[in-house]
């Protein structure tokens, strides 16, 4: 009977994690975001998550042993205090995000500390291959959009503005935001690397293809956040894995070799991005522009032929021909500029792309409520009333709910109380995990190293995006589920 209960709990946990991951992928897919699929996974994820948490409450004494769980409970209480103290600006939406934060902590992160780690390794493999498979398909579709010069703008019924294809010098593709898409592809690249190292020759070919596809998306997304995440993730993976490979070496020589390899690999990955960008702008951008203009001209000619009366002939004057040719050349030039990869002009004007102003604005708002903050969804109405001149709600672009920095977001939303709890949570978790992972000598080290690298990539992206907290993103899934697996492993090592 106990075996059956354990099996059902394992199945429920995996089902929840799969539904959460799929929901996160749908949320950041322009074409699925507002489809009928989305509400289905919202309900499934909420239902599975609530049932899973209830089963864990029944076994409260068992799960309370999970490292960091007390800090997580206090963080949710801090969020609730902020919501209550800012209730005049609305409570329902903030209340919903308290629930989702609870699901991230107590359903995604929390693991059964008494379960065999092999069971969680299997779970990790299943979830990782969903990520790899989806990202490869998304990259193929996105790169095709680039080739056929696809660019579309959408507005949802709620007034949300969505973009797809190649627009403003960046490949959005199927993702609602190229930065989140880039970070997700970095995670997929890292996961593909570890399975490439572990699997047979035929599967290695598939993983190499996935790595190439995701790398190309990263290049054309023109995401500096993605590039930083790639460098950070690769550096962490190489440091810990090479420490295992060269464990017989000692002292300075060992770490000099490791640092040298890290510099070569990360430098090479960045150099590759630069080379592909330059060659694209030099060769492919003009070619794609020419293809696009010729396609548009063919459409016009076809339309003219269809509207031509029987017996009518087209004999344009020479001057008119020259004007048409001139228009075509100008159109080619304009289209080529549109097809150029990069945001040079925008970044020359402001290297942070507006982030520095947002961070400064967040601090201005936080100072008006330094202890418990101003709430997440209530940030904009609060700022309008108390700091109407601050950049976040008074600029030429629009109103910002997120400050594009998860740590500064927490400071503004939950005040000093929430921010201190976040630092304690992060610090304790790093301390708890790093020692056992660093000392690991068994065959599981590659999985642990790539989990740590993936989490590091997400944490780096949190400096520039709304990631990890207050969002249902693929990055938040990786952060909390992979952290849970590593803490579970570290718990077993520390308890002996």
C-alpha positions in Angstrom: 0.0 0.0 0.0 2.8 2.4 0.9 4.5 1.5 -2.4 1.4 2.4 -4.3 1.1 5.8 -2.5 4.7 6.5 -3.3 4.2 5.7 -7.0 1.1 7.9 -7.2 3.0 10.8 -5.5 5.9 10.4 -8.0 3.5 10.4 -10.9 1.7 13.4 -9.6 5.0 15.3 -9.1 6.2 14.5 -12.6 2.8 15.4 -14.1 2.9 18.8 -12.3 6.4 19.6 -13.5 5.6 18.7 -17.1 2.4 20.7 -17.1 4.2 23.7 -15.5 7.0 23.5 -18.1 4.5 23.3 -21.0 2.5 26.2 -19.5 5.8 28.2 -19.3 6.6 27.4 -22.9 3.1 28.4 -24.1 3.3 31.6 -22.2 6.4 32.7 -24.1 5.2 31.5 -27.5 3.6 34.3 -29.5 1.2 32.0 -31.4 0.1 29.9 -28.4 0.0 32.7 -25.7 -3.6 33.7 -26.3 -4.9 30.4 -27.8 -7.4 28.0 -26.2 -4.4 25.8 -25.2 -3.1 28.2 -22.6 -6.1 28.1 -20.1 -6.1 24.3 -20.2 -2.5 24.1 -18.9 -3.2 26.9 -16.4 -6.0 24.8 -14.9 -4.0 21.6 -15.1 -0.9 23.1 -13.5 -2.9 24.7 -10.7 -4.9 21.5 -10.0 -1.9 19.2 -10.0 0.2 21.7 -7.9 -2.5 22.2 -5.3 -3.1 18.4 -4.9 0.7 17.8 -4.7 1.1 20.5 -2.0 -1.8 19.0 0.0 -0.2 15.5 -0.1 2.9 17.1 1.2 1.1 18.9 4.0 -0.3 15.6 5.1 3.4 14.5 5.5 4.4 17.8 6.9 7.1 16.4 9.3 8.8 14.8 6.4 8.9 17.7 4.0 9.8 20.4 6.6 13.3 18.9 6.6 13.8 20.3 3.1 16.7 22.9 3.3 15.5 26.6 2.7 11.8 25.7 3.1 11.4 28.0 6.2 13.0 30.9 4.3 10.6 30.2 1.4 7.6 30.3 3.8 8.8 33.6 5.2 9.3 35.0 1.7 5.7 34.2 0.8 4.5 35.8 4.1 6.5 38.9 3.1 4.7 38.9 -0.3 1.4 38.6 1.6 2.3 41.5 3.9 3.1 43.7 0.9 -0.1 42.8 -0.7 -2.2 43.6 2.4 -0.4 46.9 3.1 -1.0 48.0 -0.5 -4.6 46.6 -0.7 -6.0 50.0 -1.8 -4.4 49.5 -5.2 -5.7 46.0 -5.6 -5.3 42.6 -4.0 -6.6 39.9 -6.3 -3.7 39.9 -8.9 -1.0 40.0 -6.2 -2.9 37.2 -4.4 -2.7 35.1 -7.6 1.1 35.6 -7.8 1.5 34.5 -4.1 -0.1 31.2 -5.2 2.2 30.8 -8.2 5.2 31.6 -6.0 4.0 29.0 -3.5 3.8 26.4 -6.4 7.3 27.3 -7.5 8.7 26.8 -4.0 6.6 24.0 -2.5 5.8 21.9 -5.7 8.6 22.6 -8.1 11.5 23.0 -5.7 10.6 20.7 -2.8 11.7 17.1 -3.2 11.2 14.0 -1.2 14.5 13.9 0.8 14.1 10.1 1.4 13.6 9.1 -2.2 16.4 7.5 -4.3 18.3 10.1 -6.3 18.1 7.8 -9.4 14.4 8.5 -9.5 15.1 12.2 -9.7 17.8 11.7 -12.3 15.2 10.0 -14.5 12.8 12.8 -14.0 15.6 15.3 -14.9 16.2 13.4 -18.2 12.5 13.5 -19.2 12.1 17.2 -18.5 15.4 18.1 -20.1 14.4 16.3 -23.3 11.2 18.2 -23.5 13.2 21.4 -23.3 15.7 20.3 -25.9 13.0 19.0 -28.3 10.8 22.1 -28.0 13.7 24.5 -28.4 15.0 22.7 -31.5 11.6 22.9 -33.2 11.2 26.6 -32.1 14.6 27.4 -33.5 13.8 25.8 -36.9 10.5 27.7 -37.2 12.2 31.0 -36.1 15.1 30.6 -38.5 12.7 29.9 -41.3 10.9 33.2 -40.5 14.3 34.9 -40.9 14.9 33.3 -44.3 11.5 34.1 -45.7 11.5 37.7 -44.2 8.5 37.1 -42.0 7.5 39.8 -39.6 4.2 40.3 -37.9 2.7 42.4 -35.1 -0.3 41.3 -33.1 -2.6 42.9 -30.5 -4.6 40.7 -28.2 -8.1 41.4 -27.1 -6.7 42.7 -23.8 -4.5 45.2 -25.7 -1.2 43.4 -25.3 1.3 44.0 -28.1 3.0 40.9 -29.5 5.8 40.5 -32.1 7.0 37.6 -34.2 9.6 37.0 -36.9 12.6 39.2 -37.7 11.9 42.7 -36.5 14.0 45.8 -35.5 17.2 44.0 -36.2 16.4 41.0 -34.0 15.0 37.5 -34.5 12.0 37.2 -32.2 10.8 34.1 -34.0 8.1 32.2 -32.2 9.1 33.8 -28.8 7.2 36.7 -27.2 10.6 38.2 -26.3 14.0 37.5 -27.9 15.8 37.8 -24.6 13.8 35.1 -22.9 14.1 33.0 -26.1 17.8 33.4 -26.0 18.2 32.4 -22.4 16.0 29.4 -23.0 18.2 28.4 -26.0 21.3 28.7 -23.7 19.7 26.3 -21.3 18.9 23.9 -24.1 22.5 24.1 -25.4 23.9 23.3 -22.0 21.5 20.3 -21.6 22.4 19.1 -25.1 26.1 19.2 -24.2 25.7 16.9 -21.2 23.6 14.4 -23.1 26.0 14.5 -26.0 28.7 13.4 -23.5 26.7 10.6 -22.1 24.9 9.1 -25.1 25.8 6.9 -28.1 27.1 8.0 -31.5 23.7 8.3 -33.3 22.2 10.4 -30.5 25.3 12.5 -30.4 24.5 13.7 -34.0 21.0 14.7 -32.9 22.3 16.7 -29.9 24.9 18.4 -32.1 22.1 19.5 -34.5 20.1 20.8 -31.5 23.2 22.8 -30.3 23.7 24.3 -33.7 20.1 25.3 -34.2 19.8 26.9 -30.7 23.2 28.6 -31.2 22.0 30.2 -34.4 18.8 31.4 -32.7 21.0 32.9 -30.0 23.1 34.7 -32.6 20.1 36.2 -34.5 18.2 37.1 -31.3 21.0 39.7 -30.8 20.5 39.2 -27.0 23.3 40.4 -24.9 21.5 38.8 -21.9 21.6 35.5 -23.7 25.3 35.9 -24.5 26.1 36.7 -20.8 24.1 33.6 -19.7 25.9 31.4 -22.3 29.3 32.6 -21.0 28.3 32.2 -17.4 26.7 28.8 -17.9 29.6 27.4 -19.9 32.1 28.7 -17.3 30.3 27.1 -14.4 29.9 23.8 -16.3 33.6 23.7 -17.4 34.9 24.6 -14.0 33.1 21.9 -12.1 33.3 19.2 -14.7 37.0 19.7 -15.4 37.7 19.7 -11.7 36.4 16.1 -11.8 38.2 15.1 -15.0 41.5 16.5 -13.7 41.1 15.5 -10.1 44.5 13.8 -10.1 46.2 17.2 -10.8 46.9 19.5 -7.9 47.1 23.2 -7.1 48.0 26.0 -9.5 48.5 23.9 -12.6 45.1 22.3 -12.4 43.2 25.6 -12.0 45.4 27.4 -14.5 44.4 24.7 -17.1 40.7 25.0 -16.1 40.7 28.8 -16.5 42.5 28.5 -19.8 39.9 26.1 -21.2 37.1 28.3 -19.9 38.6 31.4 -21.6 39.1 29.5 -24.9 35.6 28.0 -25.0 33.7 31.0 -23.9 35.8 33.4 -26.0 35.3 31.1 -29.0 31.6 31.0 -28.5 31.4 34.8 -28.4 33.8 35.1 -31.4 31.5 32.8 -33.3 28.5 34.9 -32.6 30.4 38.0 -33.8 31.6 36.3 -37.0 28.1 35.0 -37.9 26.6 38.4 -37.3 29.2 40.2 -39.6 28.9 37.6 -42.4 25.1 37.7 -42.2 25.0 41.5 -42.6 27.6 41.3 -45.4 26.2 38.4 -47.4 22.8 37.2 -46.4 21.0 40.4 -45.4 21.4 41.9 -49.0 20.3 38.5 -50.5 17.2 38.2 -48.3 16.3 41.9 -49.0 16.6 41.3 -52.8 14.4 38.2 -52.5 11.8 40.1 -50.5 11.7 43.0 -53.0 11.5 40.7 -56.0 8.7 38.8 -54.3 6.8 42.0 -53.7 7.3 43.2 -57.3 6.1 39.9 -58.6 2.9 40.3 -56.5 2.4 43.8 -58.0 2.9 42.6 -61.6 0.5 39.7 -61.0 -2.1 42.1 -59.6 -1.7 44.4 -62.6 -2.1 41.5 -65.0 -5.3 40.4 -63.2 -6.8 43.9 -63.4 -5.8 44.5 -67.0 -8.7 44.8 -69.5 -8.8 42.4 -72.5 -6.7 43.7 -75.4 -5.0 46.3 -73.2 -1.2 46.7 -73.5 1.2 48.1 -71.1 3.7 50.6 -72.7 5.1 52.8 -69.9 7.2 55.7 -70.9 11.0 55.7 -70.4 10.8 58.2 -67.6 8.3 56.1 -65.8 10.5 53.1 -66.2 13.4 54.9 -64.7 11.3 56.1 -61.7 10.2 52.5 -61.1 13.8 51.2 -61.2 14.8 54.0 -58.8 11.9 53.0 -56.5 13.0 49.4 -56.6 16.6 50.2 -55.8 15.5 52.4 -52.9 13.2 49.7 -51.7 16.1 47.2 -51.8 18.3 49.5 -49.7 15.5 50.1 -47.2 14.7 46.4 -47.0 18.4 45.6 -46.6 18.7 48.0 -43.7 15.6 46.3 -42.1 17.3 42.9 -42.6 20.5 44.0 -40.9 21.2 42.2 -37.6 21.8 44.4 -34.6 20.7 47.4 -32.6 23.8 49.6 -33.0 22.0 52.9 -33.0 19.8 52.2 -30.0 22.8 50.9 -27.9 25.0 53.8 -28.9 22.4 56.2 -27.4 22.0 54.1 -24.2 24.2 51.0 -23.6 21.7 49.8 -21.0 18.8 50.1 -23.3 16.8 52.0 -20.6 17.6 49.6 -17.8 19.7 52.0 -15.7 16.8 54.5 -15.7 14.5 51.8 -14.6 16.7 50.6 -11.8 17.1 54.2 -10.5 13.3 54.6 -10.7 12.7 51.4 -8.7 14.9 52.7 -5.9 13.0 56.0 -6.0 9.7 54.1 -5.6 11.1 51.8 -2.9 12.2 54.7 -0.7 8.6 55.6 -0.3 7.9 52.2 1.3 11.2 50.7 2.4 10.0 48.0 4.7 7.3 46.0 2.9 7.5 47.5 -0.6 4.7 48.5 -3.0 3.6 45.1 -4.3 4.1 43.6 -7.8 0.9 44.2 -9.8 0.2 47.3 -7.8 3.6 48.9 -8.6 2.3 51.1 -11.4 -0.8 52.6 -9.6 1.3 53.1 -6.4 4.1 54.8 -8.4 1.6 57.1 -10.2 0.3 58.3 -6.9 3.5 58.6 -4.8 6.2 59.2 -7.4 4.4 60.5 -10.6 7.6 61.9 -12.1 9.6 58.7 -11.8 10.8 57.1 -15.1 8.9 53.8 -14.7 5.6 55.6 -15.2 6.6 58.8 -16.9 8.5 58.2 -20.1 8.0 58.1 -23.9 7.7 54.3 -24.2 5.1 53.3 -21.7 4.5 52.2 -18.1 6.8 49.5 -16.6 5.7 47.0 -14.1 9.0 45.2 -14.2 12.3 46.9 -13.7 14.2 44.3 -15.8 16.1 43.1 -12.8 14.7 40.4 -10.5 16.6 41.5 -7.5 15.6 45.2 -7.8 12.1 44.0 -8.5 12.0 42.2 -5.2 13.3 45.3 -3.4 10.6 47.4 -4.9 7.8 44.9 -4.6 8.5 43.4 -1.2 10.7 46.1 0.4 13.7 45.5 2.5 12.0 42.6 4.3 11.5 40.6 1.1 15.0 41.6 -0.3 16.8 40.4 2.8 14.9 37.1 2.7 15.9 36.7 -1.0 19.6 37.2 -0.2 19.4 34.8 2.7 17.6 32.2 0.5 20.2 32.6 -2.3 23.2 32.6 0.0 22.1 29.6 2.0 21.2 27.6 -1.1 24.6 28.3 -2.7 26.4 27.3 0.4 24.4 24.1 0.8 24.8 22.9 -2.8 28.4 24.0 -3.8 30.4 21.9 -1.3 28.8 18.5 -2.2 28.7 19.2 -5.9 32.4 20.2 -5.9 33.4 17.1 -4.0 31.3 14.7 -6.1 33.4 11.8 -7.5 30.7 9.5 -8.9 29.1 9.2 -12.3 26.3 11.7 -11.4 28.7 14.7 -11.5 27.9 15.6 -15.1 24.1 15.9 -14.3 24.9 18.0 -11.2 27.3 20.2 -13.0 24.9 21.0 -15.9 22.1 21.6 -13.4 24.3 24.1 -11.6 25.3 25.7 -15.0 21.7 26.0 -16.1 20.7 27.6 -12.8 23.7 30.0 -13.1 22.6 31.0 -16.6 19.1 31.8 -15.3 20.5 33.8 -12.3 22.6 35.9 -14.6 19.6 36.6 -16.8 17.7 37.7 -13.6 20.0 40.8 -13.5 18.4 42.0 -16.8 15.0 40.4 -16.9 11.8 39.7 -14.9 13.0 36.1 -14.3 12.9 33.6 -11.5 10.1 35.3 -9.4 6.8 36.9 -10.4 6.7 35.0 -13.7 5.8 31.7 -15.3 8.8 31.4 -17.6 10.9 28.4 -18.7 13.8 30.1 -16.7 11.8 30.0 -13.5 11.0 26.4 -14.1 14.7 25.5 -14.5 15.7 27.7 -11.5 13.4 26.0 -9.0 13.2 22.4 -10.3 16.9 22.0 -10.9 17.7 23.8 -7.6 15.5 21.2 -5.9 17.3 18.3 -7.5 20.7 19.7 -6.4 19.5 20.3 -2.8 18.1 16.8 -2.7 21.5 15.4 -3.7 23.4 17.7 -1.3 21.0 16.6 1.6 21.9 13.0 1.0 25.6 13.7 1.0 25.5 15.9 4.1 23.3 13.4 6.1 25.6 10.6 5.0 
